[in-house]
Amino acid sequence: MSKTPGGLSKMYKRPIYTDLIKRLKEKRLFIQVLAGPRQVGKTTLIQQVLSDIDIPSHFASADDVPNRSSIWLEQQWEIARLKTKTSKHPQGFILVIDEIQKINGWTETVKKLWDRDTRQNLPVKTVILGSSPLLLQKGLEESLGGRFELLRCTHWPFREMKEAFDFSFEQFVYFGGYPGTVALVPEEKRWKNYVKDALIETTISKDVLMMSRVDKPALLRQLFEVGCLYSGQILSFNKMIGQLQDAGNTTTISHYLRLLTGAGMLAGIDKFSKGPARGKSSSPKLQVLNNALLTAQSSQSFEESLLQPQVWGRLVESAVGSHLLNSVPGTPIQVYYWREKNLEVDFVLRKGDKLAALEVKSGIRKEKLLGLELFCKTFPGSKPFLIGSGGLSPEEFFQIDLNHLV
């Protein structure tokens, strides 16, 4: 297996591969839903599973369905039913529908077809793939409650990029965790154009604008650009509006930020508070969910970024933030930031009543950790962690189970 950063290793299998294999070998219990942003390897993963598992299957993608009609979905289901009866395999039959969120009324159709198979005891094991997690989750909860299990396919963490492609820590911080872009890394200009055209623009136009109501698409695009520019910084919604050319209000901006979060692009981290509001009304800390989204729009190259401590420090902190947000879905851990007047803690992890405060310092300058000290005095029992100079190296931190911190 080639592990050079020159191409995607088809042999590498993500940890979720084993979990999905196990579920599909079980008796038909639930619809398996594999959700995650574009270009994180969902289709490759399911093709690996179908190739390795000894159960007959049918794969269909809604990516190119012209009219987005549910009739197409019913046709694919009938094919699976027919093949199930023909094969008579003791472990049933697997039906995979990719990009299902593009089919109008897909949740109601799936519910009707799944329930019919259940009544007739037909062992069609269904796997649904979608690249708009927020919209997929909404549809599942509204129509398919009690019928599905959700498998989250997040952006690739450093340990996986290192294992699959021998990525260095520096490469991961700059080029991020998109496995499909690895072949373009040696040609950085081409890599940047691909990320901007095939990932950023495609995600916004197909997974956000086409899947939800957006009255001001130009405003949403500007919000994403501003979010990348200020990634790792706390910015009030009013200040965001001041940075945007198109008119908008705080409610609209907050809604658009949630859409970008659901598409796996940009998130707003809430301020930590033990009060009932949980900091929801505070200014968010903007955070890209993959550093490639940030650096692809930068005028500075990989080599230039490495030579500028301030720029590199910002990229390292952003990589830590994206690692945290990609690691916590499906766990009881929540991610916040904390600020009291002019003192701040970069990230706060909360698990029940347990807290961990994380400060990221990537420069060579020694600075007093006044924010960390005040947080631990304010919230006794909190565990303080320094990531960077004088503490855990970021490379070490990326390979630690967050549960060990809290």
Number of C-alpha atoms within 10 A of each C-alpha: 9 14 16 15 22 15 17 19 17 12 10 17 16 15 10 13 14 11 11 18 16 10 15 24 14 12 11 19 15 18 21 20 23 24 22 24 25 25 20 18 21 22 18 13 20 21 13 17 18 19 12 10 13 12 17 18 20 18 15 15 17 19 14 9 13 10 11 18 15 18 14 16 22 16 11 17 22 13 12 23 19 10 20 23 14 9 13 12 14 8 18 22 25 22 21 25 21 20 21 24 24 25 20 16 14 22 21 16 17 21 17 13 15 21 13 12 15 13 8 9 10 16 21 23 26 24 21 22 25 26 27 27 25 21 18 24 16 12 17 20 13 10 15 18 11 10 15 17 16 15 16 17 25 24 26 22 21 24 19 19 22 18 11 23 22 17 22 14 18 15 17 23 25 25 25 28 27 23 21 14 22 21 15 18 17 11 9 14 12 14 18 23 15 16 23 18 11 13 19 19 14 15 23 20 13 14 26 22 17 12 17 11 10 16 10 14 16 13 20 25 18 16 23 24 17 16 24 24 17 17 26 25 18 20 17 16 18 13 12 18 18 12 12 17 11 14 11 16 11 14 10 17 18 13 13 22 21 17 26 25 20 22 23 23 28 26 24 23 25 23 22 22 15 9 7 7 10 13 18 13 10 17 17 22 23 26 29 27 30 29 27 25 24 27 22 23 15 14 10 13 14 18 9 11 19 16 10 11 13 12 13 20 18 19 23 25 24 26 27 25 26 23 22 22 21 19 18 15 13 10 10 10 20 18 19 24 22 21 16 10 6 7 14 17 24 21 25 24 24 19 15 10 9 14 21 20 25 20 21 24 24 22 14 10 8 9 9 8 14 13 20 23 14 16 22 17 11 10 12 10 12 20 18 17 16 19 20 21 16 11 14 15 15 21 19 12 17 18 12 11 10 16 12 6 17 17
